[in-house]
Amino acid sequence: MPRGMAGPGLLAHILVSKFDDHLPLYRQAEIFARQGVEIPRSTLIDWCGQAVAVLRPLVTLIRQEVTASDHLHADDTPIQVLDPRLRQIGKPRGVKEGRIWTYLRDPRPWGGSDPPAVAYWFSPDRKGINPQTHLVTFSGILQADAYAGFKELYKPDATGTVRVREAACWAHLRRDFHDVWKGSGSALAKEALDQIGVLYDIERQITGRLAVRKAESRPRVETFHAWCQAQLARIPGKGELAKAIRYALNRWPAFTLFLEDGRVAIDNNAAERAVRPVCIGRKNYLFAGSDAGGDNIADAMTLIESAKLSGLNPHNYLADVIARINDHKVNRLHELLPWNWQPMAIPHKQAA
C-alpha cells in the first residue's frame, strides 16, 4: 500500500479478525493497545479498506468463476448501513437497510469436479435488478427462495430459451408447515411434515443419486402433491396452512426439479450456511459505515469463505496473497485463486 507501514501478516490478521472472527475494529484496537501497540481505529479502517482494494482483482475473478457455473445456490440477508443523508430528511438514526447476496458453487454432494467457491455482493437495497445484474452471464439451475427479484431470471428470452431454471427449497416449505404445527397443533400440518421427513430420510442415504430418487422419492412426491390438492379444497383459503400448500403448488416444477437432475439438492441449506457468517458478523459490528464499507464486507468474505471451502487457513492464504499480488502478472492471477494457490517458496540461504 502506498506509504503504508503495515506488513502482509498484520493486514491479513486484521481482515480475518473482522470478517471471520467478527471482531469490530474498535475491539481490535483495544486488543492491540493491551499488547502495547497503539493503532487508532481510523488507521485500522484505512488499512482494512486499502487491503481489500489491493485484493479486489482476485475477488472479481472468483465472482466470474462462480457465476460461470451451471448450478448455484443463492440467498441474501440484510445489514444495516450508515447513511448521513437520512438525518437530513428526518430520520435521526441515519441508518438504512442494505443487503449481502450470496452465490455458492458446491458440486461436492453430487461428485462434481469443480472446486467449491462462494461469491458475495453488497447492494444498498433489495431491488430485483441486483441479482439480475450479478447473474447476467449465468446460465443453468439456480436454487433459491421465492424472492420476486429472481423471477425475471426464469423468464424465457426473445427466442423462447430459458437461460435460468428454478430449483425450490423443501426446507423452506417444511418450515412453513412446522410454523403452523407449532402454533396451532394442526394434525394436517404434522402429516405434511411427516411426508416431507420421509424425503429427507431418503436423501440422507443416497446423497443425490438420481436413480434412487426416481424409484423412491418420486412416488412420495406425487402422493404429497395429491394430498396438497385434496386438503386445499377442504380448509379455509386464508389460513396459514392454505398459504403453505399454495406455496408448494404454485412452484411445483421448481420443487420437483431435484427428481430430474441429480445435481439439484433437495433444499437450499448450503446457501443458508454460506450466509450465516454475515448474520454473525452484523451482530458484532452492528452496521457498515457506508456503502463502500458494505462492498468491503462482501469482497473480504468472498476471499475468506472461498479459502475456507478449499480447506485453507484464511490468514495464511491472505498474508501470502497480499505479499505477492502487486507483483503478480495479471494473466496469471488465476494462480492465486484459493483452489489453485500454492504458498510462496522461501529460498534457503546457502552456507558461506
N, C-alpha and C positions, 0 to 999 in steps of 0.2 A: 504494500500500500504506500502511496506517496507520503513521504515524511512520517511514516508510521514506525513506532518503536516496538510494537507487539510482534512476537515471533509466531510461526505457524502453530506450534503446540498450544500457546496461550489462546490464540484465536479459535482453534478447534475446541478447546476446553470451554470457552465462553458460549459458543454455539450449541454444543452438546448439553451443557448445563441448562441453558434456557429452553431449548426446543425438544430435548429428550428427557432430561431430568426435571424440567418445568420449574426451574429456579429463576424468578424475575431478576432483572439486572440489579435492582437495588439490594436484593439479598446477596447477590454475588459480590457487590461492592463491600457489604458488611463482612462477608467471609474473608475477602482479601485483606480488609483492614485488620481483622483479628490476627492475620498472619504477618502483619507489619508492612503490607503493601497498600498504599493509598492510591486507589484508582477511582476518580469521580464517576458517578453514574453517567454523566453526559459523555465522558470518554468511552465508557463501555458501549453506550448506544452508538457512537460513531464507529467504533471498531466492529461492532456486530453488523451494522449496515454495510460497511466497506468490505468486510469479509464475504458477505453474501453477494455483493456486487461482483467481486472477483470470481466467484463460483458460478455466476448466473449462466454463462455459456454452457456449462455442463448440465445445469438444470433444464435449459432449453432442449438439449439433446435427449435427456431422459424423457421429457414430455413427448418429444417426437417419436421416440422408440415405443413408449407406452401406447400412444394413440394409433400407431401403425399396426397394433394387434388386431385380430379379428374377433376377440371376445374380451369384454371388460365388465368389471363390477363398478358401480357408481353410487355415490352418496354425497350429501352435503350437510353442513352443520353451521349454526350461527356463531359469530363472535362480535363482541362489542368494539366499536371503533370511535375514537375521539374525533369530533368534527366541530371546531370552534365556531363555524358559521351558524350552527344550530342555536347557539346562545343569542345570536343577533335577531333571531326570529321568535324568541320567547321560550326556548327550551333550555332551562338552566343547566341541565346535566351535560349538554353538549355531546351526547353520545348517540350514535346510530348503529343499526344492526347490519353488519356485513356478513359474508358467507365464505366458508372454506369448502371447496369442491374437491372430491377425492375420486380418482380413477385408478383402479387396480388391475394389473395383469398378473394372473397367477395360474398357470396351467398345471401346477404340480398335482392337484387332486385327480386329474384325468390322464396324467402321464405325458403332458406336452413337453416339448424340448426348450421352449423359450424361457429365459430366466425370469423369475418374479420381479416386479418393479411396481412402484406406485408414484403417481403424479398428483400434485396438489396445485390448485389455483385459488387465488383470492378474488372476490368481487365485492364492490360496495353495496350491492343489493342482490335480490334473488330473482331477477328477471330471467325469463327463458332464454334470452339472447346469450347469456353467459355459457351454459353448457352447449348451446348450439355453436358458439364460437370455438370453445375448447375442442369440440369433436367434429369440426368442419371437414377434416380429412378422414375421419374414422368410418370404417365400413365393416359391419359384422353384427355380432349379438351384444346388446347392452342389457345387463342385468341391473335393475334399479327399482325404486319405489314408483308410486303412481303420480309423482310430481308432474304437473301440467306442462312445465317447461321442456320436458323430454319429448312430448307428443309430436312436436314439429319434426323431430329426427326420424320418427317412424313413418312419416308420410311418404308415398311414392313420389319420385321426381317427374319431370315432364314426359319422360319416356315410359312411365309406369313402373320403373325399377325401384324396389325398396332397398335403400342403402343400409339402414339400421333396423334390425329385428329386436323386438322387445321380449325380454325374459322377466317374468314376475317373481316375487319372493313369497314363498309359502310361510316363512317365519312371520312376515307382516300380517298375512291372513290369519295365521294361528293366533297372533297377538290380539287381533280384533275379537275373535271368539273367546279367548281367555278373559278379556276385559268384561265381556258380557257375563260369562260364567261366574267370574269373581264378584261382580257387582250384584247379580240377581240370583245366582244359583240355578240358572236355566239348564234343564236337562237336555234341551236341544243343542245348546252351545257345548255342553260336555260331550254329546255324541259327535259333534263336529271335531272337537279336539281329539277324541279317540281315533277317528278315521284318519286325521292328519298325522297323528302319532305313529300309526302303522307305516305310513310312507317314510317317515324318518327312521323307523326301525330297519326298513329295507335298505335305505341309503347308507346307514352305518355299516352294513355288512358288505355292500358291493362297491362303495366309493365310485359311483357313477358309471358302472358297466351297463351299456345301453341294452344289451340282450335281456338282462335280468329286469331292467326297468320295464321293458315291453311285456315281459311274461308275468311279472308280479305286481308292479306298480300301476300299469295302465288299467287293469280291471278295477282296481280300488279307486283310481281317479275317476273312472267313468261312473262307478257306483256313487261316489261323493257328488258328482255333477248332477246325477238324477235326484239324489237326496236334496240338494240345494234347491232345485227347481220345484220339487214337491213341497218343501217347507215354506218357500216364499209365497206360495199360493194360500197358505193356511194362517200365517202370522200377520200381525199389524205391520203395514208397509212403512210406517215412520219410526219403528223401533230400531234399537242398535243392532239387534240380531239380523233384521232385514237388511240393514246397511252393510253388514259384514258379508252376507250372502250375495248381495248385488255387486259388491267389490270384486268377488270371485267371478261371478257370471259375466260381468261386463268386460273382463280382461281374460277370459278363459283361454284363448290361443296363447297368451303370454304365460299363463300358469302351466300349460301342458307342453311347452317347448322343450322342457327337460326330458320328456319322453321320446323326443325326436332327435335330439342332438346330445351325445354323450359329454360334450364339453360344458354343457349348462348345468350349474349346480341347482339343487332344489330351493336354495334361498340365497339371499344377498348378504349373509352374515360376514363374508370376507370383507366387504366394503365397510360394514359397520365396525369391524375390528380395526380397519385402517384409519377410520375417522376418530376412533376413541382417543388417541393421543392429543388431538385438538381439544376434545372435551375436557381432558385432564388439565391441559395447559391453560385453558381460559379460566379455570377455577383458581389458578395461581397468579397469572399476570393480569387477570380481570378484563383487560382491553388492549387493543392495538393503539399505538399513539397517533396513527394516521393511516391513510390508505397505503402509503409506502411501507408502513410497518406491517400491514396485512400481507403485502406482497412478500416481505422478508420472511414471515411465518411460513407461507406456502412454499417458498423457494428452499428454505433451510430444511423443512420437513420432507420435501421431495428427495433431497440428498440423504438425510439421516435415515428415513424409513426404508428407502431403497437399499441402502447399505446393510441395514439390519436384515432385510429379506434375503440378501446374498450371504448372510452369516458373518458379516464383518463387524469388528469393533468400530463404531462410528467415529470415535475420537481419533483412532489411529488412521482411519481412512481419510478423514478431513484434514488432519495435520499434514499428511503426506501430499494430498492433492493441492492444498493451499501453497505448499512449498514449491510445487512443480508447475502449476497451471499457467503462470505468466510466461514461462519459457517453453511451454509445450507447443508443438506445431498444431495449428488449427485442424489440419487434415488428418491428424492422429488423435483428436480429442476423444474418440471412442475408446481409446486405451485406458482412459481414466473413469469410464463407467464402472459402477460398483461390481458388476458381474465379470468385467474384464480386468479389473485393477490388479496390479502386482506392486508391492511396496518397492520404493526406490532402493536399489542396492547401494550400500555404503562401501566404498573402496577400502581395502585393508592397507595400512601403512607398511611398507617394506622396511625390514631392519637395515640399519646403516651398515 
